[in-house]
Amino acid sequence: MLPRKKTMPCVAILLAVSIVGSYAEASDVNSGSNPYMQVENWAKLPDRRSWGQVIGVEIDPDGESVWVLDRCGPKGCMEPSSSTIDPIQKFDRFGNFVKSFGAGLFNWPHGFFVDRDGNVWVTDGIGVNGKGNTVFKFSSNGKPLMILGRPGMAGRDQASFDRPSDVLVAANGDFFVADGHGPRSNARIVKFTGDGKFLQEWGREGAAPGEFDVPHGIAMDSSGRIFVADRSNNRVQIFDEDGNFLLEWKQFGRPSGIYIDKSDTIYVTDSQSGAEYNPSYQQGIRIGSIKDGKVTAFIPKPESVKTMPECVAADDQGNVFGGFIEMQTFIKYSKN
C-alpha cells in the first residue's frame, strides 16, 4: 500500500466526526453545484449488443480508458440466450469499443475493480448451478488468473462467500471483498493477500459502528483508509486497513456505489433515496473531498429517469461515468 499518513489522535478523530455531522445537518443535503453535462450515446457498443443491467464501471490504469460490467441482459447472465454475451467490456477515451470477455462464467455479476496492473476483478453475487458466490481475477486480456469461493455454494468461512457485492485491490496487492447483499447473506469485509490467502474479516449485520446492512461498495483513499458504502444504513463507513472503525458519513445519502480518484476526490452514487428510503435525500451523484467529507457537487436525478446509477467512476480528466440498473444504460457526464 501507499505510505500511510500519521494516525490522528483520538481528539482529532472525534472532532472530524463532529465537523462532518454538523455540516450534514446544517446544509441542504440535496444542494451543490452541478458542473456536468450528460453526453448522449458515448459508448459505442458492438453490433447486435445492447446494454444489460450495468452494475460496474472502472477506469483503466492509463487514466482514460473505461471498463464496464453489465449483466448480459435484463434478467442477468443466467438466461440461456445470454451464454455467449461478454459482460466485461472496455472502451477507449472516445467511447470506441476495444475488447470484451467473460461469457458463460457468471450468474449475477456485481462487484468490479481494475487494479494498477490492469487486472480485472469481478464478484458474482448469486450462487446456483455450480457458479456464483465467487470472486474472479482476470488478466487485462481476459485470462482467468484466480477464483475464490465455492462456486454455487454460500458460506461464511475463510474460503466462501454469500452474495459478495464488491472487491477492492490495494497498492500492495492485498484485496478486500465486501461480502453480503441483504438479509440472510453475509455482512462483512474480508481481507486477503494478493495470492488469495485469508488475512482477516470484520463486521456483522447491524447498524452500530463497524456493522453493516448491505455493504454494497468499497473504495480506498491514498492513505489506505477503507470506505464502505453501507447502503441500507444510509451511510459511508470509514476504516483503517486493519478494519478499525474511524468515521461514518451520512451526507452522501444512501450509497450504492463509491469511487475515490487519484486526487482523493470521492464520488458516491445514491440510487435509492426517496419516499421509501432515506426521504430527506434525493437520488444523485454526490462529489466531495475525503479530507473533510464536504459535498461540493451534486448531479441530481432528472425527472425522466426512475433511479440513478448504482456504480460510478471518474477518469483523470474529471469525467464521471455511471451505470444504470433499471434503465439498462451507461452514461458519461463531462464538465461544462
Salt bridges, closest charged atoms under 4 A:
ASP60 OD1 - LYS90 NZ 3.49
GLU64 OE2 - ARG93 NE 3.79
ASP70 OD2 - ARG49 NH1 2.92
ASP157 OD2 - ARG150 NH1 2.86
ASP179 OD2 - ARG188 NE 2.80
GLU201 OE2 - ARG156 NH2 2.96
GLU201 OE1 - ARG188 NH1 2.83
GLU211 OE2 - ARG204 NE 2.90
ASP221 OD2 - ARG225 NE 2.83
ASP230 OD2 - ARG235 NE 2.68
GLU241 OE1 - ARG4 NE 3.31
ASP242 OD1 - LYS191 NZ 3.81
GLU248 OE1 - ARG235 NH1 2.80
ASP270 OD2 - ARG286 NH1 3.47
GLU310 OE1 - HIS216 NE2 3.38
GLU310 OE2 - ARG231 NH1 3.66
ASP316 OD2 - LYS262 NZ 3.07
GLU326 OE1 - LYS306 NZ 3.85
